[in-house]
Amino acid sequence: MRHKHPVANLVPGAARMTAIEALGDIFATLDDAEGTAWLDDIARGDRLRVAEARDPWA
């Protein structure tokens, strides 16, 4: 309060969402070609991450 007037309002954060809820409308955003490209990028990134993985005890 400042001079008996509120200057801020606390608002609760957003509720947790599952991946399905968060990405539920992605089909309306991406066309088929963009969706395929996105999945290819994800797969490529996963392969790179696995290739970079190392044994921490080695």
C-alpha positions in Angstrom: 0.0 0.0 0.0 1.2 3.5 -0.8 -0.8 6.4 0.5 -3.7 4.0 1.3 -3.8 2.8 -2.4 -2.8 -0.7 -3.5 0.2 -0.6 -5.8 0.5 -4.3 -6.5 -1.7 -7.4 -6.7 -0.5 -10.9 -6.0 -1.8 -13.3 -8.6 -1.4 -17.1 -8.2 0.9 -18.7 -10.8 -0.4 -20.9 -13.6 -1.4 -24.5 -12.7 0.9 -27.2 -13.9 0.2 -28.6 -17.3 1.1 -32.0 -18.9 2.9 -32.1 -22.2 -0.4 -33.1 -23.9 -2.2 -30.1 -22.4 0.7 -27.7 -23.3 1.1 -28.9 -26.8 -2.6 -29.9 -27.4 -3.2 -27.3 -30.1 0.1 -27.7 -31.9 -1.7 -29.5 -34.7 -3.5 -26.3 -35.6 -0.2 -24.3 -35.6 2.0 -26.6 -37.7 1.2 -28.0 -41.1 2.4 -31.6 -42.0 5.7 -30.5 -43.5 6.6 -28.3 -40.5 5.6 -31.1 -38.1 7.8 -33.6 -39.9 10.7 -31.2 -39.9 10.3 -30.6 -36.2 10.3 -34.3 -35.4 13.4 -34.7 -37.6 15.2 -32.0 -35.7 14.2 -33.6 -32.4 15.5 -37.0 -33.5 18.8 -35.4 -34.8 19.3 -33.6 -31.5 18.7 -36.9 -29.5 21.3 -38.7 -31.6 23.8 -35.9 -31.0 23.1 -35.9 -27.3 23.7 -39.7 -27.2 26.9 -39.4 -29.2 28.2 -36.7 -26.8 27.3 -38.8 -23.7 30.3 -40.1 -21.9 31.0 -42.4 -19.0 31.7 -40.1 -16.0 33.7 -42.9 -14.3 36.0 -43.4 -17.2 
